[in-house]
Amino acid sequence: MAFENNVSLKGSGKTFQMNEQVKRYTLRDNGFEETKNGNFQMVRDLDNSVLHKQGIKVKIVVASDLKTLKVSTTTSNGLKMVDVYGKATMAAAKEQLEYILDSLVENGVLAEVTE
């Protein structure tokens, strides 16, 4: 998956882009870790149960230029994409994902695109 200016998850209806004012320290303050190649990555569990090994994760990667990003929801091992919005059984994961994305918007990391 390539880095893009605007990203959205399948079925979401919301589109996000990087906030123009974001700084490297803002990403670190919000739980992103710098990778070897200079990108920033955040991986969070969407399953509230700690014991659940088959949980769903959201992975957000910001390019080193802080202009482009990619977002995906995957299985716990990261091998298979998961459509959180497509299934009624994913209501808890969807709620947790919305909370994470909304907090990133509030903290100035992401900006919601209105068209």
C-alpha positions in Angstrom: 0.0 0.0 0.0 1.4 3.3 -1.1 1.4 6.6 0.9 -1.4 8.9 -0.1 -2.4 12.5 0.6 -6.0 11.6 1.6 -6.9 8.2 3.1 -10.2 6.6 4.2 -11.1 3.1 5.3 -13.5 1.1 3.3 -17.1 1.8 4.3 -16.1 4.7 6.6 -17.4 7.7 4.7 -14.7 9.9 6.4 -11.5 11.0 4.7 -8.4 12.1 6.5 -5.2 13.9 5.6 -2.1 15.0 7.6 -2.6 18.3 9.5 -0.4 20.9 7.8 0.9 22.1 11.2 2.0 18.6 12.5 5.5 18.3 13.8 7.7 15.3 14.6 7.3 15.7 18.3 3.5 15.9 17.9 3.6 12.4 16.4 5.8 11.1 19.2 3.5 12.7 21.8 0.5 10.8 20.3 2.1 7.4 20.4 3.9 7.2 17.0 7.3 5.5 16.9 10.0 6.4 14.4 11.0 3.5 12.1 14.5 2.8 10.7 13.7 4.7 7.5 12.4 7.8 9.2 8.7 7.1 8.9 6.4 7.2 11.9 4.1 4.3 12.8 1.4 3.7 15.3 -0.2 0.3 15.9 -3.2 0.0 18.2 -5.5 -2.9 19.2 -9.1 -2.4 18.5 -10.2 -5.3 20.7 -10.7 -4.4 24.4 -10.0 -8.0 25.6 -6.4 -8.4 26.4 -6.6 -12.1 26.3 -8.0 -12.2 22.8 -5.2 -13.3 20.5 -7.2 -12.9 17.3 -7.8 -9.2 17.8 -7.9 -6.5 15.1 -5.3 -3.8 14.9 -5.2 -0.4 13.2 -1.9 0.6 11.7 -1.2 4.2 10.8 2.1 5.0 9.0 3.1 8.6 8.3 5.9 9.2 5.7 9.0 10.9 6.8 8.0 14.1 5.0 4.9 14.4 7.3 2.7 15.0 4.2 1.4 11.6 3.3 0.2 8.6 5.2 -1.5 5.2 5.0 -4.1 3.6 7.3 -5.2 0.0 7.5 -7.1 -2.4 9.8 -5.6 -5.9 9.9 -5.7 -9.1 11.9 -3.4 -9.3 14.9 -0.5 -10.7 12.8 -0.9 -8.0 10.1 -1.3 -10.5 7.2 -5.0 -10.0 6.4 -7.0 -6.8 5.9 -10.2 -6.5 7.9 -13.3 -4.5 7.0 -14.4 -3.0 10.3 -17.3 -1.1 8.9 -18.7 -3.9 6.8 -19.8 -6.3 9.6 -22.3 -5.7 12.4 -20.2 -7.9 14.7 -17.4 -5.3 14.6 -19.3 -2.6 16.4 -16.8 -2.5 19.4 -13.8 -2.4 17.0 -15.5 0.3 14.9 -16.2 2.4 18.0 -12.5 2.1 19.2 -11.3 3.0 15.7 -13.5 6.1 15.6 -12.2 7.1 19.0 -8.5 6.8 17.9 -9.1 8.7 14.7 -11.1 11.5 16.5 -8.4 11.9 19.1 -5.7 12.2 16.4 -7.8 15.0 14.8 -8.3 16.7 18.1 -4.6 16.6 18.9 -3.6 18.1 15.5 -2.1 15.0 13.9 -4.8 14.4 11.3 -7.4 16.7 9.6 -10.7 15.5 8.4 -11.3 16.3 4.7 -14.6 17.9 3.9 -15.6 17.9 0.3 
